[in-house]
Amino acid sequence: MTWTVGILVTLLLLLLVATITDIRAQMIYNWNTYPGIVLGFVMRSAAGGMPALEDSVKGFFVCGGLMLVCFVLFGLGGGDLKLIAMMGAFLGFERGVEALLWTLVLGGIFGGIVIVWQTGFMNIVLQIARHLGKVWQAGGWVPVPPAARKPLKQTLFLAPAALVAVLIVTNDLWLNILNLSGMR
């Protein structure tokens, strides 16, 4: 049981550091992710032997590979790629992919909240109404001007989303830990 706690706490600490650096400097540093990947492999294999190491390697390659596609096609950052690969090394294949999906969903939600916060809800509604008026007048689709697209070029902070995603994906483990320790 202590290995499970150690693995989860180590991953959460690495994600917390990445969250802080992502928010402050818009960077997820190699000094955080590379040792984290190695720690994920070592801790998982120490806790569960060869099957756990195999699951860890699968999680690393699948999560990292899916993020590599996002990196190439959508311009996500390299730090995000390494962070999600690190999560896969710690969580393994199934939980890693689940955490990856939660991260992307939460990242989109967080990004939408930031856009609404910075632009203003009423401003967004008015811009949509104006554009729909132009579409109505033109009798067809009117391209959105580049200036109106500027808020959509928002930097996406995936580290905070990854931290929350791991908490969601590992909630059953935390509940088991709390039950066994009598804290619940």
GUKEMI-27935 format. One record per residue (C-alpha): residue number from 1; x, y, z. Coordinates in Angstrom, 3 decimals. Example, Ala and Ser with C-alpha at 12.3 -4.5 7.8 and 13.67 -1.06 7.14 Angstrom:
BEGIN
n/u/v/w
1/12.300/-4.500/7.800
2/13.670/-1.060/7.140
***
This chain:
BEGIN
n/u/v/w
1/0.000/0.000/0.000
2/2.806/2.451/0.750
3/4.105/2.058/-2.766
4/0.724/3.071/-4.164
5/0.711/6.124/-1.910
6/4.327/6.900/-2.852
7/3.640/6.566/-6.561
8/0.554/8.798/-6.415
9/2.157/11.417/-4.193
10/5.270/11.558/-6.402
11/3.159/11.998/-9.547
12/1.012/14.678/-7.912
13/4.092/16.581/-6.708
14/5.610/16.492/-10.200
15/2.305/17.702/-11.670
16/2.073/20.445/-9.044
17/5.553/21.711/-9.984
18/4.596/21.576/-13.674
19/1.372/23.463/-12.914
20/3.269/26.233/-11.138
21/5.860/26.611/-13.908
22/3.185/26.366/-16.614
23/1.141/29.173/-15.069
24/4.118/31.383/-14.155
25/6.412/30.931/-17.157
26/4.231/29.056/-19.681
27/6.862/26.291/-19.584
28/6.907/22.683/-18.474
29/10.575/22.015/-17.909
30/12.626/18.966/-18.865
31/14.164/18.913/-15.368
32/10.687/18.009/-14.133
33/9.448/15.627/-16.831
34/12.541/13.551/-17.704
35/13.313/12.470/-14.126
36/9.557/12.008/-13.653
37/9.408/9.536/-16.543
38/12.294/7.541/-15.082
39/10.705/7.653/-11.602
40/7.436/6.391/-13.067
41/9.171/3.357/-14.585
42/11.269/2.640/-11.485
43/8.496/3.085/-8.933
44/5.935/1.082/-10.895
45/8.373/-1.786/-11.499
46/9.430/-1.793/-7.823
47/5.780/-1.910/-6.764
48/4.528/-4.531/-9.195
49/7.438/-6.190/-10.973
50/7.603/-6.837/-14.689
51/3.827/-6.641/-15.393
52/3.689/-3.175/-13.822
53/6.766/-2.076/-15.780
54/5.194/-3.326/-19.022
55/1.995/-1.413/-18.236
56/4.074/1.660/-17.437
57/5.957/1.430/-20.748
58/2.665/0.963/-22.643
59/1.185/3.980/-20.899
60/4.272/6.050/-21.688
61/4.275/5.175/-25.395
62/0.512/5.373/-25.976
63/0.026/8.646/-24.076
64/3.216/10.119/-25.509
65/2.309/8.930/-29.012
66/-1.175/10.433/-28.890
67/0.272/13.727/-27.656
68/2.919/13.577/-30.397
69/0.059/13.559/-32.917
70/-1.437/16.615/-31.156
71/2.008/18.249/-31.138
72/2.456/17.741/-34.890
73/-1.101/18.465/-36.048
74/-2.321/21.069/-33.560
75/0.825/22.785/-32.297
76/0.577/21.730/-28.655
77/3.796/22.342/-26.748
78/6.606/19.857/-26.317
79/6.375/20.233/-22.546
80/2.735/19.141/-22.679
81/3.760/16.091/-24.704
82/6.417/15.066/-22.162
83/4.102/15.779/-19.229
84/1.392/13.472/-20.566
85/3.980/10.801/-21.440
86/5.201/11.056/-17.826
87/1.624/10.582/-16.602
88/1.403/7.451/-18.750
89/4.628/6.120/-17.196
90/3.142/6.535/-13.724
91/-0.449/5.525/-14.435
92/0.010/2.800/-17.031
93/-2.012/2.231/-20.167
94/-5.669/2.369/-19.033
95/-5.456/5.057/-16.378
96/-2.951/6.986/-18.498
97/-5.274/7.183/-21.503
98/-8.195/8.067/-19.245
99/-6.114/10.837/-17.634
100/-5.060/12.059/-21.089
101/-8.692/12.351/-22.198
102/-9.685/14.120/-18.972
103/-6.728/16.467/-19.391
104/-7.820/17.471/-22.886
105/-11.458/17.948/-21.847
106/-10.531/19.946/-18.740
107/-7.933/21.935/-20.692
108/-10.630/22.929/-23.180
109/-13.001/23.891/-20.388
110/-10.292/25.885/-18.572
111/-9.355/27.577/-21.875
112/-12.990/28.499/-22.522
113/-13.292/29.956/-19.043
114/-10.146/32.049/-19.586
115/-11.489/33.364/-22.911
116/-14.828/34.306/-21.348
117/-13.049/35.871/-18.351
118/-10.704/37.969/-20.516
119/-13.172/38.899/-23.252
120/-16.345/39.191/-21.206
121/-19.498/37.171/-21.644
122/-21.599/40.050/-22.980
123/-18.837/41.048/-25.415
124/-18.797/37.497/-26.793
125/-22.597/37.467/-27.137
126/-22.537/40.861/-28.924
127/-19.773/39.748/-31.316
128/-21.711/36.579/-32.164
129/-24.891/38.618/-32.748
130/-23.012/41.078/-35.014
131/-21.490/38.253/-37.016
132/-24.841/36.497/-37.401
133/-26.280/39.839/-38.611
134/-23.544/40.013/-41.267
135/-24.272/36.431/-42.314
136/-27.975/37.277/-42.566
137/-27.275/40.399/-44.669
138/-24.894/38.556/-46.970
139/-27.266/35.632/-47.375
140/-24.467/33.176/-46.653
141/-21.356/32.539/-44.628
142/-19.059/35.491/-43.918
143/-15.486/34.741/-42.789
144/-14.604/35.793/-39.267
145/-11.958/38.553/-39.349
146/-8.522/37.725/-37.871
147/-8.948/40.309/-35.086
148/-12.073/38.490/-33.882
149/-10.142/35.209/-33.810
150/-7.373/36.609/-31.598
151/-8.922/35.458/-28.274
152/-8.968/31.898/-29.641
153/-5.161/31.947/-29.916
154/-5.052/31.725/-26.122
155/-2.205/29.778/-24.522
156/-3.589/26.548/-23.124
157/-2.306/25.491/-19.707
158/-2.484/21.696/-19.713
159/-0.506/21.085/-16.508
160/-3.319/22.268/-14.186
161/-5.785/20.203/-16.210
162/-3.469/17.180/-15.934
163/-3.251/17.602/-12.159
164/-7.044/17.608/-11.824
165/-7.324/14.722/-14.322
166/-4.999/12.538/-12.249
167/-7.020/13.289/-9.123
168/-10.182/12.227/-10.991
169/-8.643/9.076/-12.468
170/-7.086/7.933/-9.184
171/-10.020/8.759/-6.888
172/-10.743/5.077/-6.265
173/-7.145/4.522/-5.117
174/-7.349/7.475/-2.740
175/-10.627/6.187/-1.323
176/-9.064/2.757/-0.738
177/-6.071/4.361/0.977
178/-8.360/6.404/3.225
179/-10.483/3.336/4.053
180/-7.442/1.249/4.981
181/-5.964/3.992/7.141
182/-9.245/4.498/9.035
183/-9.460/8.167/8.015
184/-12.861/7.757/6.463
***
